[in-house]
Amino acid sequence: MTQSFGSLAALGWKPAFQQQVSPAEITTTVPARITAVHKNAIVLAHDGGAVSIPRALCNNLPPVTVGDWLLLYATMESPVRLLDRNSLVKRRAAGEQSDIQLIAANVDVLLIVTSCNLDFNPARLERYLALAFESGVLPVVVLTKADLCEDPYIYLDQLRELHAGLDVEIVNALDASTLDGLKGFCTPGTTLAMVGSSGVGKSTLANALGVAGQTTAPIREDDAKGRHTTTVCTMHPILNDSLLIDMPGMREIQLAGGDSGLLELFDDLRGLGECRFGDCTHTSEPGCALLEAVASGQVSQRRLDSYHKLMREQQHNAESIADRHERMRKQGKLYKSVQREKQRSKT
């Protein structure tokens, strides 16, 4: 079914994109926004409707994703070029490779959806927040299924620990009266993207915001986990002439290796004072401001442990494949040298 997105403004066209189009291109090209990327085709929306082009025609462009703007030839049969992005949400692909997976482009607001049950996981939410901060996107945590929880506000204290001033909305997607706060982010031309685990109610929430026909499915009662009902990342028009990029549930959130997201996420730790030693690792050194904050109850041990874990992961992911191979090669040579010395000492 072809969706109607309306005008370029309703598609999220902004002055920053218009300024990238040369005077000659204004009359010879058509700006179009990617609404879905399939295995063999890319679907785009433009001022006059929608078009699908073979994915192979984009092979000469940088990798593209949902939310990107392309300039198409006037015939709309192939792309001319990719426009510079305002933002890019990305993660490191699962596995041992260092490949980066593009999630969505030109996003304004990232809805981080979790439910008021066993799915609520502060460590996983921190990863989503780091993802948003690294992308320069406003994060909003959406607590769903409030009607199934005796007191959904018990989760607020844990969320406040994750980042000061964090926007949080508590909703029951089946009750329109609980969505007023969330609808405030749905302003004309604004692009929202929605991330979260399977079974947290993303499809139900998408339906409530104006997406037509999203399939929903029940969760397992024993562990509150759900099945994937969204299988392809797609962009939809929603209320107030805004847009929603809906994505499949993510089982694993590996950070892409940038520093700025984690620095923003843990800015509260950096404001606790100076450590005695300039190269403090915040693990066992005397005079460590972070350890003293944990001892006094100002910061939780979970928060500090998460800081160490994510910083180690970021450092690991920031390495290039070549750097990693070189480090492993040197470690292998050192190991063999030590083994040879041990053999000599035995003889």
Secondary structure as UniProt FT lines:
FT   TURN            8..12
FT   HELIX           15..18
FT   TURN            19..20
FT   HELIX           23..28
FT   STRAND          29..37
FT   STRAND          41..46
FT   TURN            47..48
FT   STRAND          49..54
FT   HELIX           55..58
FT   TURN            59..60
FT   TURN            66..67
FT   STRAND          69..73
FT   TURN            74..75
FT   STRAND          79..82
FT   STRAND          88..92
FT   STRAND          100..105
FT   STRAND          109..115
FT   TURN            118..119
FT   HELIX           122..135
FT   STRAND          138..144
FT   HELIX           146..148
FT   HELIX           152..155
FT   HELIX           156..162
FT   TURN            164..165
FT   STRAND          167..170
FT   TURN            173..174
FT   HELIX           176..178
FT   HELIX           180..183
FT   TURN            184..185
FT   TURN            188..189
FT   STRAND          191..196
FT   TURN            198..199
FT   HELIX           202..208
FT   TURN            209..210
FT   TURN            212..213
FT   TURN            221..223
FT   STRAND          234..238
FT   HELIX           239..241
FT   STRAND          242..246
FT   HELIX           260..265
FT   HELIX           267..270
FT   TURN            278..279
FT   TURN            286..287
FT   HELIX           289..295
FT   TURN            296..297
FT   HELIX           301..318
FT   HELIX           321..346
//
